[in-house]
Amino acid sequence: MTDESSSPGLDPRGDAPRNREEEVHRLHRWESSAAADRRGGDIRRHTDVSTSAALDIATRPDPAAPLTSVAQSGATGRATTSGPGRARRRRRRGWSTKALGAAGVVGMLLTWELLPVTGLVNARFMPPASEAIGGLISNFGLTDFWVSVYDTMRAWALGMIIAVVLATVLGFIIGSPTFLRRFTNSTIEFLRPVPSVALIPLAVLLLGTDIESALMLIVYACFWQVLIQVLYGVADVDSVAMNTARSYGLGPLARIRYVIFPTALPYVMTGVRLAAAVALILAITAGLIIGTPGLGAEISRAQSGGNYVSMYALVLATGLLGVLVNLVMRMIERKILSWHSSVRTEVAA
Amino acid sequence: MTYIRTSLHIVALPLILIFIWFLATLGEASFFVPTPQLLIETFFETWTSERFLSDVFPSLGRLMIGIALSILIGIVGGLLIGSFRWLRALLEPTLEFFRAIPPPVLIPVIMLLIGIGDEMKVSVIVLGAVWPILLNTIEGVRSMDEVLADTSRTYGMNRVNTVRYLILPSAMPQIMAGIRQSLSIALILMVISEMFASTEGLGFAIVQFQRSFAIPEMWSGIVLLGLIGVVLSFIFQLAERWILGWYHGLREIEQSA
């Protein structure tokens, strides 16, 4: 126990509890071992370098989330950057932050616009930003563009569904008995780092240049992302909760539904969010290299045809698609985990 | 006894899988799947000869340069962006967009701008692998303990010492998390960049084997890539244990308390 458990009233952060309910909640948290609670509640974040690090393709945590970095709480044993004072300050700063961010984007676009105009870069190979954006906007009116977006996103969605279902089912089976987890550990650790692009030649040979080979790459890459998270999630089940459920006479299925599943769900969602980014990369890579229909194939066609403006427009489109996928996945995660303490504190802050 | 049991745990499943593979390829030889013996023979034949110097060596060199550059740029840039709030606000949306672009689509762009030499491949690796390190460093610097920061300021630590003894150590766990992701991204991009307009390298070799229907050789290339991935993650774990030893120790104490 750290010093904070003995004297909760003298909180060094100075943000005194505003009402009774909150205070009760705080006291309760301190009683049930503050450090462990905070850690456990905040699993979506970088709580454990060795676990989340291994898997995280996009560890970039939500900028809006309260910061309880392990590094900082490790140093003095308490979180210092949360609390109402900080939230108020942040709100005041919100406007200038947005303005600066917009200025950054405009500055980047201006640099891009000016580079070819001044002749620093060959304008043929790097058309100015205005042309590329114009190309992108005119793409929005073309059926062909939307068909290739549809093709890419179909491969993305199908691959994600297959990978997530497979990994979740297998993860729950492997993760529960200790014996199976130890038995499969070496194999999983060996197969996981195998880069999925190594399978490209195999996919071409076996499945040709249709959506199936894109699916094979996507499923392989996403499967490990999700599986590892599910395994960590299943291993994280609180033994007291498990024993309680057992002594209350919950059957194996009920235990999975009411104890293991809620514990593992935040981990699963992290895995799914990471897998979504990886799946998009592979869906486009497959088009680029193998030629499965989609945005990737369009980019490689535009490049070999010398149509560089449309190539840049398509690259911009993939970036927008990436941002969109990230936003949507974050939203879904927040919605599904709205009951979880890490999301609840985020809303309160 | 426990040693025997753990080693049994480690080798049992791989042995079973290889045995199944052996049985499955016993009958008529499948064109697409070589037998285990053939694969092992081909592996040594293919990769121990001059191919190691002509294909594997340049690939690994580019990979190492790419990773080193990514780490350098990521940490230095992250320290800068993380330390100044206005800089972070200025660059955050732009970085967010660049990170969302799938790195492979940058290959055609970079091919146009830089050409198809080694520089192109290294810059593709850097452009893909730098983001996790950069963003994690920013996040690590940002989430620094304010009490520690105030203390070091009160004690009059100069800038160099602050970075060396305060900022870097407290951001290190997150930086290492970023590096770990970057390793796998860098390996993937190494392979992909060699599949475009290339005459040597692992990625090129594997695609060439596939196009000439040299199936066992192609498989051996896939196995070699897998081995490189495994070795990389092993080296990383050693480095992490060395660099973050203090941190894991701290966490163990905290958790047992």
Interface residues (C-beta under 8 A of the other chain):
Chain A: M1 T2 A35 A36 H46 D48 V49 S50 S52 A53 A54 D56 I57 A58 T59 R60 P61 P63 L67 S69 V70 A71 Q72 G74 A75 T76 G77 T80 T81 S96 T97 L100 G101 A102 A103 G104 V105 G107 M108 V121 F125 M126 R182 F183 T184 N185 S186 T187 E189 F190 L191 P193 V194 P195 S196 V197 A198 L199 I200 P201 L202 V204 L205 L206 L280 I281 I284 T285 L288 I289 G296 I299 S300 Q303 Y308 M311 Y312 L314 V315 T318 G319 L320 L321 G322 V323 V325 N326
Chain B: T6 H9 I10 V11 A12 L13 P14 L17 F32 W86 A89 L90 L91 E92 P93 T94 E96 F97 F98 R99 A100 I101 P102 P103 P104 V105 L106 I107 P108 V109 M111 L112 L113 P132 L135 N136 E139 G140 R142 S143 M144 D145 E146 V147 L148 S170 A171 M172 P173 Q174 M176 A177 G178 R180 Q181 S184 I185 L187 I188 V191 I192 M195 F196 G203 I206 V207 F209 Q210 I215 M218 W219 G221 I222 L225 G226 G229 V230 L232 S233 E240 L244 Y247 H248 L250 R251 E254 Q255 A257
